[in-house]
Amino acid sequence: MSYINFKEERAAAKEQLKKRKENNHEISKNMIKNKECSNEFNADNQYSYKTICNELLGKKGIENENEFLEIKNKDIVCCRFIQCKFNNVKFKDCKFIGCIFDKCEFGGGGVLFENCSFLKEDSSIKPSLNKKDNFSCYFTKCNLYVKILGCNAGFIIFEESVFNTSSFEQSDMSSIIIIHSELNRTTIIDSNLSGIKVLNTYIEDLEFRDKQKSKLDEKSFFDKLVIRKKTRDEYEGIYTIYENLADKFKENNLNNNFGEYYYICKTVQSKTLKLLPRIESYLYWFTCGYGERPWYALISSLVFVMLFGIAYLFTGLNVEGELVKYTLGTFKSIPFGNFIKDLGDGINLSVGVFGGVGWSSSEPTSMSYILENVEVVVGVVMMGIGIGTLVRKVVR
């Protein structure tokens, strides 16, 4: 059993997404109807409470960052942007309150959000003490070439959207939801990812370039990555992403989360290995689940006991002075009941040898001594692996 129950996490995240959309809809409806609810904002007259279609915000062509059109100190409230283009534009110290971006293109030389807010946290309805609206923005079916720097991007929903060469730097991304989307060459630097949910998303490249530390917590969840091409290059990219996530959880002292993503990382990595390293990786998985599944040691030990028990039937064993030795032709003539009895004697001998406690009614013949010595070594190694793996998990 894994530490992270992916099925339950997915269901919980989808329920959270449903409730967040309903919350955003209700608050948006009230704010549009009663504009005084948002009197703490200086609502921009050009865009607030409007639907903007097929409009360009910024400059045409491709520009460098220092040539972007700069928009400062704008409060854009409950605006719905539909099929708009955001090109070569820098939003600085702006607030986007309950805005919806539908089929929008963030392109050209890119879009920079600096010290902006996409979240209305406090409630406008009295009494407001200890109440939070968490009224967030929603991006759906958008293509995003963006840099989000020093922003409050908490609770944003990204659905069916594509990130290309984008970055989140020194930003609060707590409780954001990314679902049915793509992250292509996405960089995260010193940001708060507490409670983030990433579901059914194709990630080509996700990199942490922290100078200090990006924050994750127990509620942070990254779903198993979508695999499309099933090529070696894709598997290498995916296991690198899992490795980066595992290291980031470990850095935040979330060792159980680290262990789960490390296990998935090693599982994917095995698909990229050549024959001998792949066999080694398979044995590592089979005996202890890459150090993350202590019960694998028990299961694999039982398999070894069974296999050695069957092998003793062919190399020979003495059962109360009677020799039991099978050949391939024996199975055609021996009654099934006798075979079960002999198999039980072989397993009885195997259990004693594997556990290092000796044997009772069954003992190996001279032909079986080599097999017995091999099983003793395997038993000692498996007990060491099992105890080591269990202690590692308990210490965490």
C-alpha positions as CSV (number, residue, x, y, z in Angstrom):
1,M,0.0,0.0,0.0
2,S,1.4,3.4,-1.0
3,Y,1.6,6.3,1.4
4,I,-0.3,8.5,-1.1
5,N,-3.6,7.2,-2.2
6,F,-3.8,8.7,-5.7
7,K,-7.4,7.7,-6.3
8,E,-8.6,9.4,-3.1
9,E,-6.4,12.5,-3.7
10,R,-7.8,12.9,-7.2
11,A,-11.4,12.6,-6.0
12,A,-10.8,15.1,-3.2
13,A,-9.1,17.6,-5.6
14,K,-12.0,17.3,-8.1
15,E,-14.5,18.0,-5.3
16,Q,-12.4,21.0,-4.2
17,L,-12.4,22.2,-7.8
18,K,-16.1,21.9,-8.0
19,K,-16.7,23.9,-4.8
20,R,-14.2,26.5,-5.8
21,K,-16.0,27.1,-9.1
22,E,-19.3,27.4,-7.3
23,N,-17.8,29.8,-4.8
24,N,-16.3,32.0,-7.5
25,H,-19.6,32.0,-9.4
26,E,-21.7,33.1,-6.4
27,I,-19.3,35.8,-5.3
28,S,-18.9,37.1,-8.9
29,K,-22.7,37.2,-9.3
30,N,-23.1,39.2,-6.1
31,M,-20.2,41.6,-7.0
32,I,-21.6,42.3,-10.5
33,K,-25.1,42.9,-9.1
34,N,-24.0,45.0,-6.1
35,K,-20.8,46.8,-7.2
36,E,-20.5,48.4,-3.8
37,C,-19.4,45.0,-2.5
38,S,-16.0,45.7,-4.0
39,N,-15.6,49.3,-2.7
40,E,-12.2,48.3,-1.3
41,F,-10.9,48.3,-4.9
42,N,-10.6,51.1,-7.3
43,A,-12.2,49.2,-10.2
44,D,-10.8,50.1,-13.6
45,N,-13.6,51.5,-15.8
46,Q,-12.2,50.1,-19.0
47,Y,-12.4,46.4,-18.1
48,S,-14.1,45.8,-14.8
49,Y,-17.5,44.1,-14.9
50,K,-17.3,43.7,-18.7
51,T,-16.8,40.9,-21.2
52,I,-13.9,41.7,-23.5
53,C,-13.7,39.7,-26.8
54,N,-10.9,39.4,-29.4
55,E,-8.9,42.4,-28.1
56,L,-5.2,42.9,-28.0
57,L,-3.6,44.0,-24.7
58,G,0.0,45.0,-25.3
59,K,2.0,45.4,-28.5
60,K,2.1,43.5,-31.7
61,G,5.1,41.4,-32.7
62,I,7.9,40.1,-30.4
63,E,9.6,42.5,-28.0
64,N,12.2,42.2,-25.3
65,E,11.1,42.6,-21.7
66,N,12.5,46.1,-21.4
67,E,10.3,47.1,-24.4
68,F,7.0,45.8,-23.0
69,L,4.0,48.0,-22.6
70,E,3.7,48.7,-18.9
71,I,0.3,48.7,-17.1
72,K,0.5,49.8,-13.5
73,N,-1.8,50.0,-10.5
74,K,-5.0,48.7,-12.2
75,D,-7.8,46.9,-10.4
76,I,-9.6,44.8,-12.9
77,V,-12.7,43.3,-11.2
78,C,-14.9,40.5,-12.6
79,C,-13.8,40.9,-16.2
80,R,-14.3,38.1,-18.7
81,F,-11.6,38.0,-21.4
82,I,-12.6,35.8,-24.3
83,Q,-10.1,35.0,-27.1
84,C,-8.0,38.0,-26.3
85,K,-4.3,38.4,-27.0
86,F,-1.8,39.5,-24.3
87,N,1.4,40.3,-26.1
88,N,4.6,42.1,-24.9
89,V,2.9,43.6,-21.8
90,K,4.0,44.0,-18.2
91,F,1.4,44.2,-15.4
92,K,2.8,45.8,-12.3
93,D,1.1,46.2,-9.0
94,C,-2.2,45.3,-10.5
95,K,-5.1,43.3,-9.0
96,F,-7.2,40.8,-11.0
97,I,-10.3,40.1,-8.9
98,G,-12.5,37.2,-10.1
99,C,-11.3,37.5,-13.7
100,I,-11.9,34.8,-16.3
101,F,-9.5,34.2,-19.1
102,D,-11.2,32.1,-21.8
103,K,-9.2,30.9,-24.8
104,C,-6.7,33.7,-24.4
105,E,-3.2,33.8,-25.9
106,F,-0.3,35.1,-23.8
107,G,2.4,35.3,-26.4
108,G,4.6,37.5,-28.4
109,G,7.7,38.2,-26.3
110,G,5.7,37.0,-23.3
111,V,3.6,38.6,-20.5
112,L,5.1,39.7,-17.1
113,F,3.0,39.9,-13.9
114,E,5.0,41.7,-11.2
115,N,3.7,42.2,-7.7
116,C,0.2,41.5,-8.9
117,S,-2.7,39.8,-7.0
118,F,-5.1,37.3,-8.5
119,L,-7.0,36.7,-5.2
120,K,-9.5,38.4,-3.1
121,E,-9.1,36.8,0.4
122,D,-11.3,38.8,2.8
123,S,-15.0,38.7,2.7
124,S,-17.0,41.9,1.7
125,I,-20.2,40.7,3.4
126,K,-20.9,41.7,7.0
127,P,-20.0,40.4,9.4
128,S,-16.6,39.7,7.8
129,L,-14.6,38.8,10.9
130,N,-12.7,35.4,10.4
131,K,-14.4,34.9,7.0
132,K,-12.5,34.4,3.8
133,D,-13.8,34.7,0.3
134,N,-10.8,33.2,-1.5
135,F,-12.3,34.6,-4.7
136,S,-9.8,33.6,-7.4
137,C,-9.2,33.9,-11.2
138,Y,-9.9,31.2,-13.7
139,F,-7.8,30.4,-16.8
140,T,-9.4,28.0,-19.3
141,K,-8.1,26.8,-22.7
142,C,-5.3,29.4,-22.6
143,N,-1.8,29.4,-24.0
144,L,0.5,31.0,-21.5
145,Y,4.0,32.4,-22.1
146,V,4.3,34.2,-18.8
147,K,6.5,35.2,-15.9
148,I,4.8,35.6,-12.6
149,L,7.1,37.5,-10.2
150,G,6.3,38.3,-6.6
151,C,2.6,37.8,-7.1
152,N,-0.2,36.5,-4.9
153,A,-1.5,33.8,-7.3
154,G,-3.2,31.7,-4.7
155,F,-6.3,29.6,-5.5
156,I,-6.0,30.2,-9.3
157,I,-7.6,27.5,-11.5
158,F,-5.8,26.6,-14.7
159,E,-7.9,24.2,-16.8
160,E,-7.1,22.8,-20.2
161,S,-4.3,25.4,-20.5
162,V,-0.7,25.2,-21.9
163,F,2.3,26.8,-20.3
164,N,5.3,27.4,-22.6
165,T,8.6,28.6,-21.2
166,S,6.9,30.1,-18.2
167,S,8.1,30.8,-14.7
168,F,6.8,31.4,-11.2
169,E,9.2,33.3,-9.0
170,Q,8.9,34.3,-5.4
171,S,5.1,34.0,-5.7
172,D,2.4,32.6,-3.5
173,M,0.9,29.7,-5.5
174,S,-0.8,28.1,-2.5
175,S,-3.9,26.0,-3.3
176,I,-3.8,26.6,-7.0
177,I,-5.3,23.8,-9.2
178,I,-3.9,22.8,-12.5
179,I,-6.0,20.2,-14.4
180,H,-6.1,18.7,-17.9
181,S,-3.2,21.0,-18.9
182,E,0.4,21.0,-20.1
183,L,3.6,22.3,-18.5
184,N,6.3,22.8,-21.1
185,R,9.6,24.1,-19.8
186,T,8.2,25.5,-16.6
187,T,10.4,26.9,-13.9
188,I,9.6,27.5,-10.2
189,I,11.8,29.7,-8.0
190,D,11.4,30.3,-4.3
191,S,7.6,30.0,-4.4
192,N,4.9,28.8,-2.0
193,L,3.3,25.6,-3.4
194,S,1.4,24.7,-0.2
195,G,-1.8,22.8,-1.1
196,I,-1.1,22.8,-4.9
197,K,-3.1,20.2,-6.9
198,V,-1.8,19.1,-10.3
199,L,-4.2,16.6,-12.0
200,N,-4.1,14.8,-15.3
201,T,-1.5,17.1,-16.6
202,Y,1.3,16.5,-19.2
203,I,4.6,17.8,-17.9
204,E,7.5,18.0,-20.4
205,D,9.9,19.9,-18.2
206,L,9.5,21.1,-14.6
207,E,12.5,22.6,-12.9
208,F,13.1,24.1,-9.5
209,R,15.8,26.8,-9.5
210,D,15.5,27.8,-5.8
211,K,18.0,30.2,-4.3
212,Q,16.2,29.7,-0.9
213,K,13.4,27.1,-0.8
214,S,10.1,26.5,-2.5
215,K,7.5,25.4,0.0
216,L,5.4,22.3,-0.1
217,D,3.2,20.7,2.6
218,E,1.2,17.5,3.2
219,K,-1.7,18.8,1.1
220,S,0.5,19.4,-2.0
221,F,-0.4,16.8,-4.6
222,F,1.1,16.0,-8.0
223,D,-0.9,13.3,-9.9
224,K,0.9,10.6,-11.8
225,L,2.2,12.1,-14.9
226,V,0.5,11.6,-18.3
227,I,2.6,9.5,-20.7
228,R,2.0,10.1,-24.4
229,K,4.9,8.9,-26.6
230,K,6.3,6.1,-24.5
231,T,9.8,6.7,-25.9
232,R,13.0,6.5,-23.9
233,D,13.4,10.3,-24.1
234,E,10.0,10.8,-22.6
235,Y,10.6,8.3,-19.8
236,E,13.9,10.0,-19.0
237,G,12.1,13.4,-18.8
238,I,9.3,12.0,-16.6
239,Y,11.6,10.2,-14.1
240,T,13.7,13.4,-13.8
241,I,10.5,15.3,-12.9
242,Y,9.6,12.7,-10.3
243,E,13.1,13.0,-9.0
244,N,12.9,16.8,-8.7
245,L,9.5,16.5,-6.9
246,A,10.9,13.8,-4.5
247,D,13.9,16.0,-3.7
248,K,11.7,19.0,-3.1
249,F,9.4,17.1,-0.7
250,K,12.5,15.8,1.1
251,E,13.8,19.4,1.4
252,N,10.5,20.3,3.1
253,N,10.9,17.4,5.5
254,L,8.0,15.5,4.0
255,N,9.8,12.2,4.0
256,N,6.8,10.0,3.3
257,N,5.9,12.1,0.2
258,F,9.5,12.0,-0.8
259,G,9.5,8.2,-0.5
260,E,6.4,7.8,-2.7
261,Y,7.7,10.0,-5.5
262,Y,11.1,8.4,-5.3
263,Y,9.5,5.0,-5.7
264,I,7.6,6.2,-8.8
265,C,10.8,7.8,-10.1
266,K,12.7,4.5,-9.9
267,T,9.8,2.6,-11.5
268,V,9.8,4.9,-14.5
269,Q,13.6,5.0,-14.7
270,S,13.8,1.2,-15.0
271,K,12.1,1.6,-18.4
272,T,15.1,3.6,-19.7
273,L,17.8,1.1,-18.6
274,K,19.7,-1.5,-20.6
275,L,19.4,-5.2,-19.9
276,L,21.8,-5.7,-17.0
277,P,20.9,-2.5,-15.1
278,R,17.2,-3.2,-15.8
279,I,17.6,-6.7,-14.2
280,E,19.3,-5.1,-11.2
281,S,16.6,-2.5,-10.9
282,Y,13.9,-5.2,-11.1
283,L,15.6,-7.1,-8.3
284,Y,15.7,-3.9,-6.2
285,W,12.0,-3.5,-6.8
286,F,11.1,-7.1,-6.2
287,T,13.0,-7.5,-2.9
288,C,12.0,-4.2,-1.2
289,G,10.2,-1.8,-3.6
290,Y,13.3,0.4,-4.0
291,G,13.5,0.7,-0.2
292,E,9.9,2.1,0.0
293,R,7.8,-1.1,0.3
294,P,8.9,-3.2,3.4
295,W,6.2,-5.8,2.7
296,Y,7.8,-6.6,-0.6
297,A,10.6,-8.2,1.3
298,L,8.1,-10.5,3.0
299,I,6.4,-11.3,-0.3
300,S,9.6,-12.0,-2.2
301,S,10.9,-14.1,0.7
302,L,7.8,-16.3,0.5
303,V,8.4,-16.6,-3.2
304,F,12.0,-17.7,-2.6
305,V,10.9,-20.2,0.0
306,M,8.4,-21.7,-2.4
307,L,10.9,-21.9,-5.3
308,F,13.6,-23.5,-3.1
309,G,10.9,-25.9,-1.8
310,I,10.1,-27.0,-5.3
311,A,13.8,-27.2,-6.2
312,Y,14.5,-29.6,-3.3
313,L,12.0,-32.1,-4.9
314,F,14.3,-32.4,-7.9
315,T,17.7,-32.3,-6.1
316,G,16.4,-34.7,-3.4
317,L,15.4,-34.7,0.3
318,N,15.1,-37.3,3.0
319,V,11.8,-37.6,4.7
320,E,12.1,-39.8,7.8
321,G,14.6,-42.0,6.0
322,E,12.7,-42.1,2.7
323,L,14.3,-40.5,-0.4
324,V,12.0,-38.1,-2.3
325,K,13.4,-37.1,-5.7
326,Y,11.4,-36.0,-8.8
327,T,12.2,-36.0,-12.5
328,L,10.2,-34.4,-15.2
329,G,8.4,-37.7,-15.9
330,T,7.4,-38.1,-12.2
331,F,4.4,-35.7,-12.6
332,K,2.7,-38.1,-15.1
333,S,2.5,-41.0,-12.6
334,I,2.4,-39.6,-9.1
335,P,-1.0,-39.0,-7.5
336,F,-1.9,-35.4,-6.8
337,G,-2.3,-36.0,-3.1
338,N,1.3,-37.5,-2.9
339,F,2.6,-34.4,-4.8
340,I,1.0,-32.0,-2.3
341,K,2.5,-34.0,0.6
342,D,6.0,-34.0,-0.9
343,L,5.7,-30.3,-1.7
344,G,4.8,-29.6,1.9
345,D,7.9,-31.5,3.0
346,G,10.1,-29.5,0.5
347,I,8.6,-26.2,1.8
348,N,9.1,-27.3,5.4
349,L,12.8,-27.9,4.7
350,S,13.0,-24.6,2.8
351,V,11.5,-22.6,5.6
352,G,14.0,-24.0,8.1
353,V,17.0,-23.4,5.8
354,F,15.8,-19.9,4.8
355,G,15.2,-18.8,8.4
356,G,18.5,-20.4,9.6
357,V,16.8,-22.6,12.2
358,G,17.6,-26.0,10.6
359,W,15.2,-28.7,9.7
360,S,13.0,-31.3,11.5
361,S,11.4,-34.2,9.6
362,S,12.9,-33.3,6.2
363,E,16.6,-32.9,5.4
364,P,18.6,-32.3,2.3
365,T,20.5,-35.1,0.5
366,S,24.2,-34.6,-0.5
367,M,23.0,-33.4,-3.9
368,S,21.0,-30.7,-2.2
369,Y,23.8,-29.2,-0.1
370,I,24.8,-26.6,-2.7
371,L,21.2,-25.5,-3.0
372,E,20.9,-25.4,0.8
373,N,24.0,-23.1,1.1
374,V,22.6,-20.8,-1.6
375,E,19.3,-20.6,0.3
376,V,21.0,-19.8,3.5
377,V,22.8,-16.8,1.9
378,V,19.6,-15.7,0.2
379,G,17.7,-15.9,3.5
380,V,20.4,-13.9,5.4
381,V,20.4,-11.2,2.7
382,M,16.6,-11.0,2.6
383,M,16.3,-10.7,6.3
384,G,18.8,-7.8,6.2
385,I,16.9,-6.1,3.4
386,G,13.6,-6.5,5.1
387,I,14.8,-5.3,8.5
388,G,16.7,-2.4,6.9
389,T,13.7,-1.3,4.8
390,L,11.3,-1.5,7.8
391,V,13.7,0.5,10.0
392,R,14.1,3.1,7.3
393,K,10.3,3.6,7.1
394,V,9.8,3.6,10.9
395,V,12.6,6.1,11.5
396,R,10.8,8.5,9.0
